[in-house]
Structures are given as structure tokens and as C-alpha cells.
Amino acid sequence: MLKIMEKSWNDFWAYYWRITDRHKIPGIFEWDRKLVDFIEHVCELSPGNRVLDLGCGGGDQAKVFAQKGYEVVGIDIAPSLIEYAKKQFKENSLSNTFTVGDMRAIKYDSEFDICVILSGTFGFFSDEENQKLLSSIRQALKSEGKIFMMLVTRKQAGKRTKTWRQIEDGWELNETWFDHETNTYQGTAFIIQKDGTIIKPKSESGYHANEIIRCYTIPELKAMLDHAGLRYIASYSSADLSIPAKARQLGVEPNIVVGTRR
Ligand SMILES: C[S@@+](CC[C@H](N)C(=O)[O-])C[C@H]1O[C@@H](n2cnc3c(N)ncnc32)[C@H](O)[C@@H]1O
């Protein structure tokens, strides 16, 4: 008999996607190391600097920062991910500073050398809230502190996709599309288990497995940074994380933006 189960972001999807699924991606830990090296290079950081990692997930990049001698504060809305992040830090004898929380509520004052928002973790909220978040980040940064954002771009969001894949206990259907009216990337997923059970995302407020991410253009972001008291420095593409960082290439869409506190 067909059975439908609704599972919340924290209870199921967060761990399923950000830990179980992510860790199966070939070369993902090497990519995390490359990314952190790149951030260190373009943001001119040095060990001992304080890093604020918003939407830190299971702490995969935070761990690389910590192993290099950075002091990282990680915040994520999913308790299951923060629990995992704490566990990985403990196993690696790193002192942990992870907190369950909503990034919209951060209240730091001139404490960080850099704030990182990685893997498309900007654009989850309304335009007003996204703008407000940039102001809170500005407040959290020391003077001349940096912001490093990895965005979901319009081009990446691209055309509609519908992908079935076989998983251990059944099949997973992922659907993504770009909504032109709201300029948002949207996506959802279902799992159909071999026993006929359908697992689908529970409708909940805030961020959940039904993703809606606002795709900002670089000029839009420049204006938003400016409005928040931050200055745009440069943009890059995560398709090329080589060091020294390459200047912008024609036809390559940037999805990384670096700025600084004014
Ligand atoms: C695309 S994942 C990125 C995770 C990690 N930064 C990485 O690169 O692997 C987005 C993360 O943001 C978290 N998140 C979503 N909404 C949030 C919010 N309002 N406040 C804090 N974290 C949030 C999710 O739980 C998820 O771990």
C-alpha cells in the first residue's frame, strides 16, 4: 500500500543531503581544501584570523579552516548538522564553536576577519531580509574584514531538470527549475522506497528541502553590498579555484563575490 511520509529539513533532508549524500561526491574533501586555500588567498587571511561561517552545514569547510589554525564560529539552522560538526571537530581534537541558529538573528560586533557563505547559501530569504543579513554581516566584521559569498547564479539554475537516481532503498527524484517571475532557483525532491513509501519534504517556514534561492546578478549584489556599508572587491568562478586567482574571463559566469567592510 502506498504510504506518504513527510519529513522536516532537520529530521531528514539536512543530514541526508549535507552529510550522507555530500560525502559520497568524489573528491569533495579535496574540493573543500582547495576552496579554503582559495578563500585564504583572495581574502588575504592568515592563521589566527576569526572566521564566521554562516549556514556551515556539517562543518566540512570549517574543519579545514580550523586545521589551518583559524578560529571558526559556525552557525546553522539544522541541529542535526551542528551535532555532526561538533562531532567531527571533537574527533579531530579541534575546539568547536558551533551554534544552532538562524543567520538572520546574528548579533556580532566587529569580531570577525571574514564571513563566509558557501555553496549557494545566500538568497534564501526575501530581498529585504537578504539585504538586512548583509548589514548584520557588516556589523559582525572588523574594520576591513571581508565577506566571501558563493552564489547560485541564473545560469547555474538554468533549465528545468528532472533526475531520477537509484539509491540504497529505492529511487530519488530531484526537480529543479528557474522561476523567471521571482528570479529564483527552485528545487524539490522525493524519495520512493522499494516498499512503496514516498518520502517528501514537509512544508515548513524558513529553509527546507523545497529550496527557493534568489539569484542575484553581480550588479545587484554590488548595490546591496554598498547599501549595507560593504565594498565590492572582485568576483570569481568556483569552476577555477587555482592560485593565483585568475582574472575574470569572458564568457565565464562568476558565482563568487568578495567584498570588504567600508
Ligand atoms: C547549501 S547548504 C551549505 C552548507 C555548507 N556551507 C557547505 O558548503 O557545505 C546551506 C546550509 O544553510 C543552512 N541554513 C538554511 N537556512 C538557514 C538559516 N536561516 N540560518 C542558518 N543556517 C541556515 C542549511 O541547514 C544548510 O546547512
The ligand as an SDF file (V2000), in Angstrom:
LIG
                    3D

 27 29  0  0  0  0  0  0  0  0999 V2000
   23.6890   24.6970    0.6440 C   0  0  0  0  0  0  0  0  0  0  0  0
   23.9220   24.2690    2.3200 S   0  0  0  0  0  0  0  0  0  0  0  0
   25.6320   24.7340    2.5460 C   0  0  0  0  0  0  0  0  0  0  0  0
   26.2990   24.0500    3.7010 C   0  0  0  0  0  0  0  0  0  0  0  0
   27.8160   24.3350    3.8180 C   0  0  0  0  0  0  0  0  0  0  0  0
   28.1020   25.7410    3.9030 N   0  0  0  0  0  0  0  0  0  0  0  0
   28.5440   23.7370    2.6410 C   0  0  0  0  0  0  0  0  0  0  0  0
   29.0740   24.4640    1.8290 O   0  0  0  0  0  0  0  0  0  0  0  0
   28.5920   22.5120    2.5490 O   0  0  0  0  0  0  0  0  0  0  0  0
   23.0230   25.5490    3.1490 C   0  0  0  0  0  0  0  0  0  0  0  0
   23.0440   25.4540    4.6590 C   0  0  0  0  0  0  0  0  0  0  0  0
   22.3720   26.5810    5.2290 O   0  0  0  0  0  0  0  0  0  0  0  0
   21.6240   26.1480    6.3630 C   0  0  0  0  0  0  0  0  0  0  0  0
   20.5750   27.1470    6.5930 N   0  0  0  0  0  0  0  0  0  0  0  0
   19.4430   27.3140    5.9090 C   0  0  0  0  0  0  0  0  0  0  0  0
   18.7250   28.3420    6.3900 N   0  0  0  0  0  0  0  0  0  0  0  0
   19.4420   28.8570    7.4120 C   0  0  0  0  0  0  0  0  0  0  0  0
   19.2330   29.9280    8.3020 C   0  0  0  0  0  0  0  0  0  0  0  0
   18.1270   30.6730    8.2420 N   0  0  0  0  0  0  0  0  0  0  0  0
   20.1820   30.1680    9.2310 N   0  0  0  0  0  0  0  0  0  0  0  0
   21.2820   29.3830    9.3230 C   0  0  0  0  0  0  0  0  0  0  0  0
   21.5230   28.3560    8.5030 N   0  0  0  0  0  0  0  0  0  0  0  0
   20.6200   28.0880    7.5410 C   0  0  0  0  0  0  0  0  0  0  0  0
   21.1350   24.7580    5.9800 C   0  0  0  0  0  0  0  0  0  0  0  0
   20.7750   23.9810    7.0850 O   0  0  0  0  0  0  0  0  0  0  0  0
   22.3380   24.2070    5.2120 C   0  0  0  0  0  0  0  0  0  0  0  0
   23.2280   23.5350    6.0450 O   0  0  0  0  0  0  0  0  0  0  0  0
  1  2  1  0
  2  3  1  0
  2 10  1  0
  3  4  1  0
  4  5  1  0
  5  6  1  0
  5  7  1  0
  7  8  2  0
  7  9  1  0
 10 11  1  0
 11 12  1  0
 11 26  1  0
 12 13  1  0
 13 14  1  0
 13 24  1  0
 14 15  1  0
 14 23  1  0
 15 16  2  0
 16 17  1  0
 17 18  1  0
 17 23  2  0
 18 19  1  0
 18 20  2  0
 20 21  1  0
 21 22  2  0
 22 23  1  0
 24 25  1  0
 24 26  1  0
 26 27  1  0
M  CHG  2   2   1   9  -1
M  END
$$$$
